[in-house]
């Protein structure tokens, strides 16, 4: 009993990891582990029974959090845009634009993926949309299977780094920071990630030119004004929707939740303008939104249950002692945290990482003097790999679901590896060059809160008599 009492945080954390590795659903695994160890803590005298009453306030805090309303709004926006026809127009026009050069279709997929990421915020919508519309043309024109699978998965995965990413919303909530600042900080790394993707395509076009051939002349049907008109038809609505969502946030005109609501309405209006708005499309979009929102809510409830008991048995102190004693100070902690998240991403998806791991790391990062906005963007760049990791990466699962049976799963896995390498390079760049994040935050914050001075002056004609009778 003394051993259990002295090592309760470690046993609790180990139990959670064990049940997740077994494959038990994350939400119920977290809640069950938390309650089980909570009852043990009560029996051993570590937790007072009244302490678990705080769980009521934790759960009420979840369902009354306005910020989390942004998740269903952005999810619905992405689900509608996935089916409205915008992606097809963008890919066709960019494909014609880059078609004459080697790897042209790959560049088109990357740029269209980035644009979709800036207006959908959900990886599933981007990967599925890009896979459906680009996989067949790329394979038809001679692109290698591995490269095709990799570039499609990567172009969809970057969605979680580019604002209005759902990951950034969740990280901001868990770290207690502004979503607008988190979005502003992610602008620089997003641009760098797109550049790294393009750099890899360029390297492939030089070293393995047969894997990324240029489009044949007969496939390049648009030229001059016709090509420019087609590009404008796809880009203008996209830029308008990007401004409606991100521009209003950065200008301080709307909160992320309000911007998400406007984005959902804008996506529906866009689908109507394309003539693709149907009751079936709306039903499918709302059904997908309901499933994702319910999953997020139940994982968050389970995570709060686990976190409450974990803190009650001294888990916060255990984690802080463990991580602050690492050699190397801030650098040592950052290396450990990113390596740990990279490895655990093989087994957990980004919601589970954000709700379970981040609350454990955030207090330590804050205690070490690490800027939490910068830390959040860094973690978001790292969590990208969770979608690309073989064998559990969700982007790879989405591709497997829409790819022809003739394509082997091993080819999808091997195709993802080089793109994971570019994501790891981005993590290193953000660590070594913090200004890639903080520059955009400084631009977003024109008012220096440290220089605000509030003076309260008491009226001179009102005497203060503390001895007056009550």
NORVEN-V487341 format. One line per field, one symbol per residue. ss: DSSP state (A for helix, B for strand, O for the rest). A space follows every 10 residues. Layout:
ss->???
//
This chain:
ss->OAAAAAOAAA AAAAAAAAAA AAOOOAAAAA AAAAAAAAAA AAAOOOOOAA AAAAAAAAAA AAAOOAAAAA AAAAAAAAAA AAAAOAAAAA AAAAAAAAOO OOOAAAAAAA AAAAAAAAAA OOAAAAAAAA AAAAAAAAAA OOOOAAAAAA AAAAAAAAAA OOOOOAAAAA AAAAAOOOAA AAAAAAAAAA AAAAAAAAAA AAAAAAAOAA AOOOOOAAAO OOOAAAAAAA AAAAAAAAAA AAAAAAAAAA OOOOOAAAAA AAAAAAAAAA AAAOOOOOAA AAAAAAAAAA AAAAAAAAAA AAAAAAAAAA AAOOAAAAAA AAAAOOOOAA AAAAAAAAAA AAAAOOOOOA AAAAAAAAAA AAAAAAAOOO OAAAAAAAAA AAAAAAAOOO OOOAAAAAAA AAOOOOOOAA AAAAAAAAAA AAAAAAAAAA AAOOAAAAAA AAAAOOOOAA AOOOOOOOOO OOOOOOOOOO
//
